[in-house]
């Protein structure tokens, strides 16, 4: 068997990667030649072929260099940590170890886990695992969004669509080449948001409760009215555009008015602010921004002490804000008594009287906010 374009076809055939008699032999030969040009070894090809990802090997090597070299037990030995802690952190990051004897970690993974173990020695394992879960789930969403965007714009990323392993391999390798720069972008953004989070906590004046995980804040929810009906009327593409547009506008409004966006829940957004007046301003701006775009929104705002944990907020004050948005009329902002007490002269509150609210033993005073 000959050597072709720098490719040792005999060695590849022996490794089970090439069959000169196969109907797709020419295309497989071109794919193997491309992978060889990209620096892929026969062992890497064999491993990728076993996973059904030979076409993705050139890109996979760029996304995760030197992958699958160490078991987690070997990682624990290298960084002098308890293997149970290493496995717990690996799972918290959202990663999988199907077989303890199977190598899953790269040298970069070793550094990542070394950093996590060092943090655990300072912050405690529970807090560090909580951070790992947030990082893992957030980056999983980023990964999903990136993959969806790329596949939507570059159909050749799918072998089923391109009909050619070689074409898909080239497309994936090209896109994967941007991953290092994207990683640097994420690092830069993390530093921005870490600084913003620190400043947010400083503005809340919660020093007497923060040691217990508490923080005094304004909490708000806003959602789109009639969204369930829209889901039945719109196409998937139109629904996607609606939700994307809502999230984009909501993020801008919350940030521009001094709040912090916590999360999106379907057609709803949860935000917090350093104080009640800021939370009210954010809620009103969200309702107005929806109206400008031909949509109708409503919001609920409360204020008090919440538990800040893993990038989210919990407690009765949060539950009440979620219940208030469900009570609110389209185009309005409903507020609890602690918010009304902190209003300035630019707004007045129309008392609606004590309301029976699910999850609360006693009726809760609720008001509708109106700008003067």
C-alpha positions in Angstrom: 0.0 0.0 0.0 1.4 3.4 -1.0 2.2 6.6 0.9 0.0 9.4 -0.4 0.5 13.1 0.2 2.6 12.5 3.3 0.1 10.0 4.6 1.2 6.4 5.5 -1.9 4.6 4.3 -0.5 1.3 5.2 -0.1 2.3 8.9 -3.6 3.9 8.8 -5.1 0.7 7.3 -3.3 -1.4 10.0 -4.8 0.9 12.6 -8.3 0.3 11.2 -8.7 3.9 9.9 -8.5 3.2 6.1 -9.8 0.6 3.7 -8.8 1.1 0.1 -11.7 -1.0 -1.0 -14.4 0.9 0.8 -16.8 3.0 -1.3 -15.7 6.2 0.5 -12.0 5.4 0.4 -11.1 8.6 -1.6 -12.9 10.9 0.9 -11.4 9.0 3.9 -7.9 9.3 2.4 -8.4 13.1 2.0 -9.7 13.4 5.6 -6.7 11.5 6.9 -4.4 13.6 4.9 -6.0 16.8 6.3 -5.7 15.5 9.9 -2.1 14.6 9.3 -1.4 18.1 8.1 -3.0 19.4 11.3 -0.5 17.5 13.3 -2.8 14.7 14.5 -1.1 11.4 15.4 -2.3 7.9 14.5 -3.1 7.2 18.2 -5.3 10.4 18.3 -7.1 9.3 15.2 -7.7 5.9 16.5 -9.1 7.3 19.8 -11.3 9.8 17.9 -12.5 7.1 15.5 -13.6 4.9 18.4 -15.8 7.8 19.6 -17.2 8.4 16.1 -15.5 11.8 16.0 -12.7 11.4 13.5 -14.1 14.3 11.5 -13.9 16.5 14.6 -10.4 15.6 15.7 -8.6 18.7 14.3 -11.1 21.0 16.1 -11.2 19.0 19.3 -7.4 19.3 19.6 -7.8 23.1 19.5 -10.7 23.2 21.9 -9.1 20.9 24.5 -5.3 20.4 23.9 -3.6 17.3 25.3 -6.9 15.9 26.4 -7.5 12.7 28.4 -4.0 12.2 29.8 -4.7 11.7 33.5 -7.2 10.0 35.7 -8.6 12.0 38.5 -6.7 9.9 40.9 -3.5 10.8 39.1 -4.5 14.5 39.2 -5.1 14.2 43.0 -1.6 12.8 43.4 0.0 15.6 41.3 -1.7 18.4 43.2 -1.4 16.6 46.6 -5.1 16.6 47.3 -7.7 14.1 48.5 -9.1 12.2 45.4 -12.6 12.5 46.9 -12.3 16.3 46.9 -11.0 16.3 43.3 -13.8 14.1 42.1 -16.4 16.3 44.0 -15.0 19.5 42.3 -14.9 17.8 38.9 -18.6 16.9 39.2 -19.4 20.4 40.5 -17.9 21.9 37.4 -20.4 19.8 35.5 -17.8 17.3 34.1 -18.1 13.6 33.9 -15.9 10.7 35.1 -17.6 7.6 33.7 -14.8 5.2 34.7 -12.3 6.0 37.4 -9.7 4.1 35.5 -10.2 6.1 32.3 -8.0 9.2 31.8 -10.2 12.3 31.5 -8.0 15.3 32.4 -5.5 17.4 30.5 -2.6 19.4 31.9 -4.9 22.4 31.8 -7.4 20.5 33.9 -4.7 19.7 36.4 -4.1 23.5 36.8 -7.8 24.2 37.1 -8.3 21.6 39.9 -5.2 22.8 41.7 -6.7 26.3 41.7 -10.0 25.0 43.0 -8.4 23.0 45.8 -6.4 26.0 46.8 -9.6 28.1 47.0 -11.3 25.3 49.0 -8.5 25.6 51.6 -9.3 29.3 52.0 -13.1 29.4 51.5 -14.1 25.9 52.5 -15.1 23.1 50.2 -18.9 23.8 50.3 -18.4 27.4 49.1 -15.9 26.4 46.5 -18.2 23.6 45.2 -21.0 26.2 45.0 -18.8 28.5 42.9 -17.8 25.5 40.7 -21.5 24.7 40.1 -22.2 28.3 39.1 -19.2 28.4 36.8 -20.0 25.0 35.2 -23.7 25.8 34.6 -22.9 29.3 33.3 -20.3 28.0 30.9 -22.5 25.2 29.8 -25.0 27.8 28.7 -22.3 29.8 26.9 -21.2 26.6 25.2 -24.7 25.8 24.1 -25.3 29.3 22.8 -22.0 29.3 20.9 -22.7 25.9 19.4 -26.2 26.8 18.4 -25.1 30.1 16.8 -22.3 28.4 14.8 -24.4 25.5 13.6 -27.2 27.9 12.6 -24.9 30.0 10.5 -22.6 27.3 9.2 -24.6 24.2 8.2 -21.4 22.5 7.1 -20.6 21.9 10.8 -23.0 19.0 10.6 -21.9 15.9 8.7 -25.5 15.0 8.1 -26.0 18.3 6.2 -22.6 18.7 4.5 -22.5 15.0 3.5 -18.7 15.1 3.8 -16.5 14.3 6.8 -13.7 16.3 5.2 -15.8 19.5 4.7 -17.1 19.3 8.2 -13.6 18.7 9.5 -12.2 21.8 7.8 -15.2 23.9 9.0 -14.9 22.8 12.6 -11.1 23.3 12.6 -11.5 26.8 11.4 -14.1 27.7 14.0 -12.2 25.9 16.8 -9.2 28.2 16.0 -11.1 31.0 17.6 -11.5 29.3 21.0 -8.3 30.5 22.6 -9.3 34.1 21.8 -12.8 33.4 23.1 -11.2 32.1 26.3 -9.3 35.3 26.7 -12.5 37.3 26.2 -14.2 35.3 29.0 -11.3 36.0 31.3 -11.6 39.8 30.6 -15.3 39.8 31.1 -15.0 37.8 34.3 -12.8 40.5 35.7 -15.3 43.2 34.8 -18.2 41.4 36.4 -16.2 40.4 39.5 -15.4 44.1 40.1 -19.1 45.1 39.5 -20.3 42.4 42.0 -17.9 43.7 44.6 -19.1 47.2 44.1 -22.7 46.0 44.3 -22.2 44.3 47.6 -20.4 47.4 49.0 -23.3 49.7 48.0 -25.9 47.6 49.9 -24.6 48.5 53.4 -25.2 44.9 54.6 -22.0 44.5 56.7 -24.0 43.4 59.8 -25.7 40.4 58.0 -23.3 39.5 55.2 -21.3 37.2 57.5 -24.4 35.0 57.6 -24.8 35.1 53.8 -27.5 37.8 54.0 -27.7 41.0 52.0 -30.1 43.9 52.2 -31.4 44.6 48.7 -34.3 45.6 46.5 -35.6 42.6 44.6 -37.7 42.7 41.4 -39.3 40.4 38.8 -40.7 41.5 35.5 -42.5 39.4 32.9 -44.3 39.6 29.6 -48.0 39.6 29.7 -49.9 37.1 27.4 -46.7 35.1 26.7 -48.5 31.8 26.7 -50.8 32.9 24.0 -47.9 34.2 21.9 -46.2 30.8 22.1 -49.2 29.2 20.4 -49.3 31.9 17.6 -45.7 32.4 16.7 -43.3 30.2 14.7 -40.2 28.9 16.5 -38.1 31.5 14.7 -40.4 34.3 15.7 -40.6 33.1 19.3 -36.8 32.8 19.4 -36.5 36.4 18.2 -39.0 37.6 20.7 -37.2 36.0 23.7 -33.8 37.0 22.4 -35.0 40.6 22.0 -36.6 40.6 25.4 -33.4 39.3 27.1 -31.2 41.8 25.3 -33.4 44.8 26.2 -33.9 43.6 29.8 -30.2 43.2 30.3 -29.5 46.7 29.0 -32.2 48.3 31.1 -31.2 46.5 34.3 -27.5 47.5 33.9 -28.2 51.0 32.8 -30.4 51.8 35.8 -27.9 50.4 38.4 -29.4 47.0 39.0 -27.9 43.5 38.6 -29.5 40.9 36.5 -29.8 37.6 38.3 -31.4 35.3 35.8 -34.1 34.8 33.1 -36.9 32.4 33.8 -38.7 31.9 30.5 -40.4 35.2 29.8 -39.5 36.7 33.2 -36.4 38.4 34.5 -35.2 38.6 38.1 -33.0 41.5 39.2 -31.6 43.0 42.4 -30.5 46.5 43.3 -28.6 48.1 46.1 -31.8 49.8 47.4 -35.5 49.9 46.9 -35.6 53.2 44.9 -33.2 51.7 42.4 -35.2 48.5 42.1 -38.3 50.6 41.4 -36.5 52.6 38.7 -35.4 49.3 37.1 -38.9 47.8 37.2 -40.5 50.9 35.7 -37.9 51.1 32.9 -38.5 47.4 32.0 -42.3 48.0 31.7 -41.7 51.1 29.6 -39.1 49.3 27.4 -41.6 46.6 26.6 -44.3 49.1 25.7 -42.0 50.9 23.3 -41.6 47.6 21.5 -45.3 46.8 21.3 -45.2 44.4 24.2 -46.8 44.5 27.6 -44.9 43.8 30.8 -45.6 44.0 34.5 -43.3 44.0 37.6 -43.2 43.4 41.3 -40.7 44.9 43.7 -39.8 44.2 47.3 -37.0 45.1 49.7 -35.4 43.4 52.6 -32.7 40.8 53.6 -32.1 38.0 51.2 -29.7 35.0 51.3 -27.0 35.5 48.6 -25.8 32.1 47.5 -24.1 30.8 44.4 -24.9 33.8 42.3 -28.6 33.7 43.2 -30.8 35.1 46.0 -33.3 33.3 48.2 -35.7 34.0 51.0 -39.2 35.4 51.7 -38.3 38.8 50.2 -37.5 37.0 46.9 -40.6 34.8 47.0 -42.8 37.8 47.6 -41.4 39.7 44.6 -42.2 36.7 42.4 -45.7 36.6 43.8 -46.3 40.3 43.3 -45.5 40.2 39.6 -48.1 37.5 39.2 -50.7 39.8 40.9 -49.7 42.9 39.0 -51.9 44.3 36.2 -50.4 44.6 32.7 -48.3 47.7 32.4 -48.0 48.3 36.2 -45.5 47.9 39.0 -46.7 46.4 42.4 -44.6 46.9 45.5 -44.5 45.7 49.1 -44.7 48.0 52.2 -40.9 48.2 52.7 -40.5 49.6 49.2 -43.3 52.1 49.7 -41.6 53.4 52.8 -38.5 54.3 50.8 -40.2 56.0 47.9 -39.1 59.6 47.0 -41.4 62.4 46.0 -41.4 61.5 42.3 -43.7 58.5 43.0 -46.8 57.8 45.0 -48.3 54.5 46.0 -51.9 53.5 45.6 -52.7 51.1 48.4 -54.5 48.0 47.4 -54.9 46.7 50.9 -53.7 43.4 52.4 -53.6 40.7 49.8 -53.7 36.9 50.4 -50.5 35.6 48.8 -49.6 32.0 48.5 -46.7 31.0 50.8 -47.4 33.7 53.3 -49.5 33.1 56.5 -50.8 36.6 56.9 -52.2 39.0 54.2 -49.5 41.2 52.8 -50.0 45.0 52.2 -49.5 45.7 48.5 -49.5 48.9 46.5 -49.4 50.0 42.9 -46.8 52.5 42.1 -47.5 55.6 40.1 -45.2 58.4 38.9 -46.3 61.9 39.9 
